[in-house]
Amino acid sequence: MSKILVADSGGTKTDWAMVGEEGISFRCTTLGMHPIHLSSSRLREVVVDELLPVLPIHVDVSAIYFYGGGCTPQMCPVVEEVLRSCFPRQTEIYVESDLLGAARALCGNSEGIACILGTGANSCLYDGRRIVRNTPPLGYILGDEGSGATLGRLFLNALFKGFLPGSMREEYLAWANTTYAEVIERVYRRPEANRYLASIAPFIRERMPHEPLLEALVADNFRAFFRRNLSPYGDCRQVGFVGGMASAFQDILQEVTEEQGYRLTRICKSPMEGLARYHATFTQFSK
């Protein structure tokens, strides 16, 4: 029986799974395949050097469903061409955005709001088949409410402006093995400030039980996400979340979801299990 290959790709890593009617039979991880960050030749190297050598050779791959960050309508053909060159047999290839992947993983074929809360944040209104509305997240400078990067920015602001206990400043600097000057350097003068800001989230999670102000910071970040991103979706009140931020702070996220008048359907760190469930249910497998 044939199987399909499902990929969930971000900037850091790509999770791959072989899926059949019975569910996942094989999983592996490769480098992230973000088409805006990597050239076509580098994308192909990832597939050839990291994926193909570990794939079960006896399995007929009938289709590939690739969901990725950076897979805009302009960049989807780039990834499709790379995959087609690596799988030259009669394999159907579909390249979609990570947001559609999140929607299928969280909602299946039902209507709902699907959200990604990780280093960045994104959301959409999904009608059970396609994305019908998307509030632009705008990135961590102009938006990205609810994200790890925004939480890190809010934390550093509160820390250095004295809205958190003075002892926490020294505690954080020791935890991060850094100084105030180095923090400013990392945020304003080095690349990938968003990832640096998001890297503060584990410290906040670890210290939160001992400092109520940190819990309030996390909750306010999530409330801003609902107000700024989900309110445009109208009367739909079913919402699910994927991503590291959603998973790490799911207790607070659940409280805020209910407080804002929404019904929480699911929170998961990775969409892969949900994608496998979706494709095992709705994909036609050849015998």
GIBELBEL-V465215 format. One record per residue. RES is the residue in one letter. SS is DSSP state (alpha for helix, beta for strand, coil for the rest). Layout:
# GIBELBEL-V465215
((RES:SS) (RES:SS))
This chain:
# GIBELBEL-V465215
((M:coil) (S:coil) (K:beta) (I:beta) (L:beta) (V:beta) (A:beta) (D:beta) (S:beta) (G:coil) (G:coil) (T:coil) (K:beta) (T:beta) (D:beta) (W:beta) (A:beta) (M:beta) (V:beta) (G:beta) (E:coil) (E:coil) (G:beta) (I:beta) (S:beta) (F:beta) (R:beta) (C:beta) (T:beta) (T:beta) (L:beta) (G:coil) (M:coil) (H:coil) (P:coil) (I:coil) (H:coil) (L:coil) (S:coil) (S:alpha) (S:alpha) (R:alpha) (L:alpha) (R:alpha) (E:alpha) (V:alpha) (V:alpha) (V:alpha) (D:alpha) (E:alpha) (L:alpha) (L:alpha) (P:alpha) (V:alpha) (L:coil) (P:coil) (I:coil) (H:coil) (V:coil) (D:coil) (V:beta) (S:beta) (A:beta) (I:beta) (Y:beta) (F:beta) (Y:beta) (G:beta) (G:coil) (G:coil) (C:coil) (T:coil) (P:alpha) (Q:alpha) (M:alpha) (C:alpha) (P:alpha) (V:alpha) (V:alpha) (E:alpha) (E:alpha) (V:alpha) (L:alpha) (R:alpha) (S:alpha) (C:alpha) (F:coil) (P:coil) (R:coil) (Q:coil) (T:coil) (E:beta) (I:beta) (Y:beta) (V:beta) (E:beta) (S:beta) (D:alpha) (L:alpha) (L:alpha) (G:alpha) (A:alpha) (A:alpha) (R:alpha) (A:alpha) (L:alpha) (C:alpha) (G:coil) (N:coil) (S:coil) (E:coil) (G:beta) (I:beta) (A:beta) (C:beta) (I:beta) (L:beta) (G:coil) (T:coil) (G:coil) (A:beta) (N:beta) (S:beta) (C:beta) (L:beta) (Y:beta) (D:coil) (G:coil) (R:coil) (R:coil) (I:beta) (V:beta) (R:beta) (N:coil) (T:coil) (P:coil) (P:coil) (L:coil) (G:alpha) (Y:alpha) (I:alpha) (L:alpha) (G:coil) (D:coil) (E:coil) (G:coil) (S:coil) (G:alpha) (A:alpha) (T:alpha) (L:alpha) (G:alpha) (R:alpha) (L:alpha) (F:alpha) (L:alpha) (N:alpha) (A:alpha) (L:alpha) (F:alpha) (K:coil) (G:coil) (F:coil) (L:coil) (P:coil) (G:alpha) (S:alpha) (M:alpha) (R:alpha) (E:alpha) (E:alpha) (Y:alpha) (L:alpha) (A:alpha) (W:alpha) (A:coil) (N:coil) (T:coil) (T:coil) (Y:alpha) (A:alpha) (E:alpha) (V:alpha) (I:alpha) (E:alpha) (R:alpha) (V:alpha) (Y:alpha) (R:coil) (R:coil) (P:coil) (E:coil) (A:alpha) (N:alpha) (R:alpha) (Y:alpha) (L:alpha) (A:alpha) (S:coil) (I:coil) (A:alpha) (P:alpha) (F:alpha) (I:alpha) (R:alpha) (E:alpha) (R:alpha) (M:alpha) (P:alpha) (H:alpha) (E:coil) (P:alpha) (L:alpha) (L:alpha) (E:alpha) (A:alpha) (L:alpha) (V:alpha) (A:alpha) (D:alpha) (N:alpha) (F:alpha) (R:alpha) (A:alpha) (F:alpha) (F:alpha) (R:alpha) (R:alpha) (N:alpha) (L:alpha) (S:alpha) (P:alpha) (Y:alpha) (G:coil) (D:coil) (C:coil) (R:coil) (Q:beta) (V:beta) (G:beta) (F:beta) (V:beta) (G:coil) (G:alpha) (M:alpha) (A:alpha) (S:alpha) (A:alpha) (F:coil) (Q:alpha) (D:alpha) (I:alpha) (L:alpha) (Q:alpha) (E:alpha) (V:alpha) (T:alpha) (E:alpha) (E:alpha) (Q:coil) (G:coil) (Y:coil) (R:beta) (L:beta) (T:beta) (R:beta) (I:beta) (C:beta) (K:coil) (S:coil) (P:coil) (M:alpha) (E:alpha) (G:alpha) (L:alpha) (A:alpha) (R:alpha) (Y:alpha) (H:alpha) (A:alpha) (T:alpha) (F:alpha) (T:coil) (Q:coil) (F:coil) (S:coil) (K:coil))
